[in-house]
Amino acid sequence: MQYLINMHINKSSIILDFFAGSGTTLHATMKLNAEDGGKRQCILVQQKEGD
């Protein structure tokens, strides 16, 4: 996930994840921001299962 996020040059991007699950995208975003001083934001969406 970090590789895909890091492909985008803009370090102030907003990343949208419609399949949040375990939050892998959020963790990758936070780690990259810590490493390179970026200000990326991450929006996670998870639908309730079973309905």
PDB file of N, CA, C and O in Angstrom:
ATOM      1  N   MET A   1       0.815  -1.172   0.000  1.00  0.00           N
ATOM      2  CA  MET A   1       0.000   0.000   0.000  1.00  0.00           C
ATOM      3  C   MET A   1       0.873   1.255   0.000  1.00  0.00           C
ATOM      4  O   MET A   1       0.574   2.230  -0.690  1.00  0.00           O
ATOM      5  N   GLN A   2       1.950   1.222   0.777  1.00  0.00           N
ATOM      6  CA  GLN A   2       2.851   2.381   0.826  1.00  0.00           C
ATOM      7  C   GLN A   2       3.386   2.701  -0.557  1.00  0.00           C
ATOM      8  O   GLN A   2       3.486   3.869  -0.933  1.00  0.00           O
ATOM      9  N   TYR A   3       3.726   1.679  -1.308  1.00  0.00           N
ATOM     10  CA  TYR A   3       4.270   1.880  -2.654  1.00  0.00           C
ATOM     11  C   TYR A   3       3.254   2.623  -3.528  1.00  0.00           C
ATOM     12  O   TYR A   3       3.609   3.572  -4.227  1.00  0.00           O
ATOM     13  N   LEU A   4       1.991   2.189  -3.486  1.00  0.00           N
ATOM     14  CA  LEU A   4       0.963   2.819  -4.305  1.00  0.00           C
ATOM     15  C   LEU A   4       0.723   4.266  -3.892  1.00  0.00           C
ATOM     16  O   LEU A   4       0.608   5.146  -4.745  1.00  0.00           O
ATOM     17  N   ILE A   5       0.647   4.513  -2.595  1.00  0.00           N
ATOM     18  CA  ILE A   5       0.425   5.876  -2.106  1.00  0.00           C
ATOM     19  C   ILE A   5       1.608   6.763  -2.466  1.00  0.00           C
ATOM     20  O   ILE A   5       1.429   7.917  -2.856  1.00  0.00           O
ATOM     21  N   ASN A   6       2.796   6.230  -2.339  1.00  0.00           N
ATOM     22  CA  ASN A   6       4.016   6.996  -2.588  1.00  0.00           C
ATOM     23  C   ASN A   6       4.212   7.314  -4.071  1.00  0.00           C
ATOM     24  O   ASN A   6       5.017   8.184  -4.403  1.00  0.00           O
ATOM     25  N   MET A   7       3.501   6.637  -4.964  1.00  0.00           N
ATOM     26  CA  MET A   7       3.615   6.904  -6.396  1.00  0.00           C
ATOM     27  C   MET A   7       3.093   8.299  -6.744  1.00  0.00           C
ATOM     28  O   MET A   7       3.508   8.887  -7.743  1.00  0.00           O
ATOM     29  N   HIS A   8       2.199   8.818  -5.936  1.00  0.00           N
ATOM     30  CA  HIS A   8       1.628  10.142  -6.177  1.00  0.00           C
ATOM     31  C   HIS A   8       2.569  11.189  -5.591  1.00  0.00           C
ATOM     32  O   HIS A   8       2.939  11.097  -4.421  1.00  0.00           O
ATOM     33  N   ILE A   9       2.953  12.164  -6.371  1.00  0.00           N
ATOM     34  CA  ILE A   9       3.942  13.155  -5.964  1.00  0.00           C
ATOM     35  C   ILE A   9       3.412  14.093  -4.880  1.00  0.00           C
ATOM     36  O   ILE A   9       4.168  14.510  -4.002  1.00  0.00           O
ATOM     37  N   ASN A  10       2.120  14.428  -4.932  1.00  0.00           N
ATOM     38  CA  ASN A  10       1.531  15.387  -3.999  1.00  0.00           C
ATOM     39  C   ASN A  10       1.470  14.796  -2.588  1.00  0.00           C
ATOM     40  O   ASN A  10       0.740  13.837  -2.338  1.00  0.00           O
ATOM     41  N   LYS A  11       2.246  15.380  -1.671  1.00  0.00           N
ATOM     42  CA  LYS A  11       2.290  14.873  -0.296  1.00  0.00           C
ATOM     43  C   LYS A  11       1.165  15.433   0.562  1.00  0.00           C
ATOM     44  O   LYS A  11       1.158  15.256   1.780  1.00  0.00           O
ATOM     45  N   SER A  12       0.214  16.110  -0.077  1.00  0.00           N
ATOM     46  CA  SER A  12      -0.973  16.619   0.625  1.00  0.00           C
ATOM     47  C   SER A  12      -2.240  15.984   0.061  1.00  0.00           C
ATOM     48  O   SER A  12      -3.324  16.560   0.154  1.00  0.00           O
ATOM     49  N   SER A  13      -2.100  14.804  -0.519  1.00  0.00           N
ATOM     50  CA  SER A  13      -3.222  14.118  -1.145  1.00  0.00           C
ATOM     51  C   SER A  13      -4.242  13.653  -0.120  1.00  0.00           C
ATOM     52  O   SER A  13      -3.948  13.523   1.069  1.00  0.00           O
ATOM     53  N   ILE A  14      -5.447  13.406  -0.614  1.00  0.00           N
ATOM     54  CA  ILE A  14      -6.488  12.773   0.183  1.00  0.00           C
ATOM     55  C   ILE A  14      -6.706  11.385  -0.414  1.00  0.00           C
ATOM     56  O   ILE A  14      -7.029  11.255  -1.595  1.00  0.00           O
ATOM     57  N   ILE A  15      -6.528  10.357   0.402  1.00  0.00           N
ATOM     58  CA  ILE A  15      -6.665   8.974  -0.039  1.00  0.00           C
ATOM     59  C   ILE A  15      -8.012   8.461   0.439  1.00  0.00           C
ATOM     60  O   ILE A  15      -8.343   8.582   1.619  1.00  0.00           O
ATOM     61  N   LEU A  16      -8.791   7.887  -0.473  1.00  0.00           N
ATOM     62  CA  LEU A  16     -10.111   7.363  -0.145  1.00  0.00           C
ATOM     63  C   LEU A  16     -10.087   5.853  -0.281  1.00  0.00           C
ATOM     64  O   LEU A  16      -9.750   5.329  -1.343  1.00  0.00           O
ATOM     65  N   ASP A  17     -10.443   5.145   0.790  1.00  0.00           N
ATOM     66  CA  ASP A  17     -10.454   3.687   0.810  1.00  0.00           C
ATOM     67  C   ASP A  17     -11.862   3.215   1.138  1.00  0.00           C
ATOM     68  O   ASP A  17     -12.314   3.350   2.275  1.00  0.00           O
ATOM     69  N   PHE A  18     -12.567   2.655   0.134  1.00  0.00           N
ATOM     70  CA  PHE A  18     -13.935   2.194   0.331  1.00  0.00           C
ATOM     71  C   PHE A  18     -14.011   0.806   0.964  1.00  0.00           C
ATOM     72  O   PHE A  18     -15.102   0.340   1.292  1.00  0.00           O
ATOM     73  N   PHE A  19     -12.894   0.155   1.135  1.00  0.00           N
ATOM     74  CA  PHE A  19     -12.861  -1.176   1.735  1.00  0.00           C
ATOM     75  C   PHE A  19     -11.890  -1.156   2.914  1.00  0.00           C
ATOM     76  O   PHE A  19     -10.853  -1.818   2.887  1.00  0.00           O
ATOM     77  N   ALA A  20     -12.235  -0.394   3.942  1.00  0.00           N
ATOM     78  CA  ALA A  20     -11.323  -0.102   5.044  1.00  0.00           C
ATOM     79  C   ALA A  20     -10.815  -1.348   5.759  1.00  0.00           C
ATOM     80  O   ALA A  20      -9.613  -1.473   5.993  1.00  0.00           O
ATOM     81  N   GLY A  21     -11.697  -2.262   6.104  1.00  0.00           N
ATOM     82  CA  GLY A  21     -11.287  -3.507   6.749  1.00  0.00           C
ATOM     83  C   GLY A  21     -10.388  -3.292   7.943  1.00  0.00           C
ATOM     84  O   GLY A  21     -10.823  -2.752   8.960  1.00  0.00           O
ATOM     85  N   SER A  22      -9.136  -3.710   7.833  1.00  0.00           N
ATOM     86  CA  SER A  22      -8.196  -3.638   8.961  1.00  0.00           C
ATOM     87  C   SER A  22      -7.450  -2.308   9.043  1.00  0.00           C
ATOM     88  O   SER A  22      -6.658  -2.110   9.965  1.00  0.00           O
ATOM     89  N   GLY A  23      -7.682  -1.402   8.114  1.00  0.00           N
ATOM     90  CA  GLY A  23      -7.052  -0.084   8.172  1.00  0.00           C
ATOM     91  C   GLY A  23      -5.651  -0.021   7.592  1.00  0.00           C
ATOM     92  O   GLY A  23      -4.878   0.870   7.943  1.00  0.00           O
ATOM     93  N   THR A  24      -5.314  -0.944   6.718  1.00  0.00           N
ATOM     94  CA  THR A  24      -3.979  -0.986   6.125  1.00  0.00           C
ATOM     95  C   THR A  24      -3.626   0.319   5.407  1.00  0.00           C
ATOM     96  O   THR A  24      -2.497   0.798   5.508  1.00  0.00           O
ATOM     97  N   THR A  25      -4.581   0.886   4.690  1.00  0.00           N
ATOM     98  CA  THR A  25      -4.342   2.122   3.956  1.00  0.00           C
ATOM     99  C   THR A  25      -4.036   3.271   4.912  1.00  0.00           C
ATOM    100  O   THR A  25      -3.144   4.079   4.655  1.00  0.00           O
ATOM    101  N   LEU A  26      -4.771   3.338   6.001  1.00  0.00           N
ATOM    102  CA  LEU A  26      -4.533   4.385   7.003  1.00  0.00           C
ATOM    103  C   LEU A  26      -3.142   4.244   7.616  1.00  0.00           C
ATOM    104  O   LEU A  26      -2.427   5.235   7.762  1.00  0.00           O
ATOM    105  N   HIS A  27      -2.758   3.031   7.973  1.00  0.00           N
ATOM    106  CA  HIS A  27      -1.435   2.809   8.561  1.00  0.00           C
ATOM    107  C   HIS A  27      -0.321   3.184   7.583  1.00  0.00           C
ATOM    108  O   HIS A  27       0.678   3.789   7.973  1.00  0.00           O
ATOM    109  N   ALA A  28      -0.499   2.823   6.317  1.00  0.00           N
ATOM    110  CA  ALA A  28       0.506   3.168   5.305  1.00  0.00           C
ATOM    111  C   ALA A  28       0.601   4.680   5.133  1.00  0.00           C
ATOM    112  O   ALA A  28       1.695   5.225   4.991  1.00  0.00           O
ATOM    113  N   THR A  29      -0.548   5.358   5.147  1.00  0.00           N
ATOM    114  CA  THR A  29      -0.560   6.816   5.023  1.00  0.00           C
ATOM    115  C   THR A  29       0.149   7.476   6.190  1.00  0.00           C
ATOM    116  O   THR A  29       0.968   8.375   6.001  1.00  0.00           O
ATOM    117  N   MET A  30      -0.166   7.032   7.392  1.00  0.00           N
ATOM    118  CA  MET A  30       0.459   7.608   8.587  1.00  0.00           C
ATOM    119  C   MET A  30       1.969   7.377   8.590  1.00  0.00           C
ATOM    120  O   MET A  30       2.736   8.266   8.961  1.00  0.00           O
ATOM    121  N   LYS A  31       2.395   6.183   8.176  1.00  0.00           N
ATOM    122  CA  LYS A  31       3.826   5.873   8.157  1.00  0.00           C
ATOM    123  C   LYS A  31       4.565   6.746   7.142  1.00  0.00           C
ATOM    124  O   LYS A  31       5.637   7.273   7.438  1.00  0.00           O
ATOM    125  N   LEU A  32       3.994   6.896   5.953  1.00  0.00           N
ATOM    126  CA  LEU A  32       4.630   7.742   4.938  1.00  0.00           C
ATOM    127  C   LEU A  32       4.693   9.199   5.394  1.00  0.00           C
ATOM    128  O   LEU A  32       5.704   9.866   5.178  1.00  0.00           O
ATOM    129  N   ASN A  33       3.635   9.698   6.015  1.00  0.00           N
ATOM    130  CA  ASN A  33       3.656  11.074   6.526  1.00  0.00           C
ATOM    131  C   ASN A  33       4.764  11.251   7.563  1.00  0.00           C
ATOM    132  O   ASN A  33       5.441  12.278   7.580  1.00  0.00           O
ATOM    133  N   ALA A  34       4.946  10.267   8.416  1.00  0.00           N
ATOM    134  CA  ALA A  34       5.992  10.337   9.444  1.00  0.00           C
ATOM    135  C   ALA A  34       7.385  10.309   8.808  1.00  0.00           C
ATOM    136  O   ALA A  34       8.303  10.983   9.276  1.00  0.00           O
ATOM    137  N   GLU A  35       7.530   9.528   7.743  1.00  0.00           N
ATOM    138  CA  GLU A  35       8.832   9.383   7.091  1.00  0.00           C
ATOM    139  C   GLU A  35       9.236  10.621   6.291  1.00  0.00           C
ATOM    140  O   GLU A  35      10.385  11.058   6.351  1.00  0.00           O
ATOM    141  N   ASP A  36       8.277  11.187   5.535  1.00  0.00           N
ATOM    142  CA  ASP A  36       8.658  12.267   4.623  1.00  0.00           C
ATOM    143  C   ASP A  36       8.034  13.622   4.956  1.00  0.00           C
ATOM    144  O   ASP A  36       8.156  14.568   4.178  1.00  0.00           O
ATOM    145  N   GLY A  37       7.372  13.717   6.096  1.00  0.00           N
ATOM    146  CA  GLY A  37       6.795  14.999   6.506  1.00  0.00           C
ATOM    147  C   GLY A  37       5.574  15.410   5.701  1.00  0.00           C
ATOM    148  O   GLY A  37       5.185  16.578   5.711  1.00  0.00           O
ATOM    149  N   GLY A  38       4.962  14.448   4.999  1.00  0.00           N
ATOM    150  CA  GLY A  38       3.778  14.737   4.199  1.00  0.00           C
ATOM    151  C   GLY A  38       2.571  15.068   5.067  1.00  0.00           C
ATOM    152  O   GLY A  38       2.583  14.868   6.282  1.00  0.00           O
ATOM    153  N   LYS A  39       1.540  15.573   4.423  1.00  0.00           N
ATOM    154  CA  LYS A  39       0.298  15.922   5.114  1.00  0.00           C
ATOM    155  C   LYS A  39      -0.889  15.225   4.447  1.00  0.00           C
ATOM    156  O   LYS A  39      -1.975  15.791   4.325  1.00  0.00           O
ATOM    157  N   ARG A  40      -0.654  13.985   4.021  1.00  0.00           N
ATOM    158  CA  ARG A  40      -1.720  13.208   3.388  1.00  0.00           C
ATOM    159  C   ARG A  40      -2.845  12.945   4.386  1.00  0.00           C
ATOM    160  O   ARG A  40      -2.609  12.796   5.585  1.00  0.00           O
ATOM    161  N   GLN A  41      -4.059  12.891   3.872  1.00  0.00           N
ATOM    162  CA  GLN A  41      -5.212  12.546   4.689  1.00  0.00           C
ATOM    163  C   GLN A  41      -5.816  11.268   4.133  1.00  0.00           C
ATOM    164  O   GLN A  41      -5.713  10.986   2.939  1.00  0.00           O
ATOM    165  N   CYS A  42      -6.447  10.500   5.008  1.00  0.00           N
ATOM    166  CA  CYS A  42      -7.012   9.231   4.594  1.00  0.00           C
ATOM    167  C   CYS A  42      -8.455   9.140   5.091  1.00  0.00           C
ATOM    168  O   CYS A  42      -8.732   9.354   6.271  1.00  0.00           O
ATOM    169  N   ILE A  43      -9.367   8.818   4.175  1.00  0.00           N
ATOM    170  CA  ILE A  43     -10.765   8.630   4.525  1.00  0.00           C
ATOM    171  C   ILE A  43     -11.079   7.145   4.323  1.00  0.00           C
ATOM    172  O   ILE A  43     -10.886   6.598   3.237  1.00  0.00           O
ATOM    173  N   LEU A  44     -11.561   6.511   5.380  1.00  0.00           N
ATOM    174  CA  LEU A  44     -11.893   5.083   5.327  1.00  0.00           C
ATOM    175  C   LEU A  44     -13.404   4.906   5.383  1.00  0.00           C
ATOM    176  O   LEU A  44     -14.086   5.592   6.143  1.00  0.00           O
ATOM    177  N   VAL A  45     -13.929   3.977   4.570  1.00  0.00           N
ATOM    178  CA  VAL A  45     -15.350   3.668   4.543  1.00  0.00           C
ATOM    179  C   VAL A  45     -15.493   2.169   4.671  1.00  0.00           C
ATOM    180  O   VAL A  45     -14.809   1.417   3.976  1.00  0.00           O
ATOM    181  N   GLN A  46     -16.375   1.723   5.551  1.00  0.00           N
ATOM    182  CA  GLN A  46     -16.628   0.292   5.708  1.00  0.00           C
ATOM    183  C   GLN A  46     -18.123   0.098   5.863  1.00  0.00           C
ATOM    184  O   GLN A  46     -18.738   0.676   6.759  1.00  0.00           O
ATOM    185  N   GLN A  47     -18.712  -0.713   4.996  1.00  0.00           N
ATOM    186  CA  GLN A  47     -20.132  -0.997   5.095  1.00  0.00           C
ATOM    187  C   GLN A  47     -20.384  -2.132   6.057  1.00  0.00           C
ATOM    188  O   GLN A  47     -19.577  -3.053   6.184  1.00  0.00           O
ATOM    189  N   LYS A  48     -21.506  -2.054   6.729  1.00  0.00           N
ATOM    190  CA  LYS A  48     -21.924  -3.101   7.639  1.00  0.00           C
ATOM    191  C   LYS A  48     -22.208  -4.374   6.836  1.00  0.00           C
ATOM    192  O   LYS A  48     -22.858  -4.329   5.791  1.00  0.00           O
ATOM    193  N   GLU A  49     -21.724  -5.484   7.328  1.00  0.00           N
ATOM    194  CA  GLU A  49     -21.928  -6.759   6.631  1.00  0.00           C
ATOM    195  C   GLU A  49     -23.258  -7.386   7.024  1.00  0.00           C
ATOM    196  O   GLU A  49     -23.754  -7.174   8.131  1.00  0.00           O
ATOM    197  N   GLY A  50     -23.830  -8.159   6.107  1.00  0.00           N
ATOM    198  CA  GLY A  50     -24.992  -8.956   6.424  1.00  0.00           C
ATOM    199  C   GLY A  50     -26.337  -8.345   6.101  1.00  0.00           C
ATOM    200  O   GLY A  50     -27.346  -9.036   6.240  1.00  0.00           O
ATOM    201  N   ASP A  51     -26.417  -7.123   5.689  1.00  0.00           N
ATOM    202  CA  ASP A  51     -27.724  -6.537   5.373  1.00  0.00           C
ATOM    203  C   ASP A  51     -27.912  -6.350   3.900  1.00  0.00           C
ATOM    204  O   ASP A  51     -28.959  -5.868   3.468  1.00  0.00           O
TER     205      ASP A  51
END
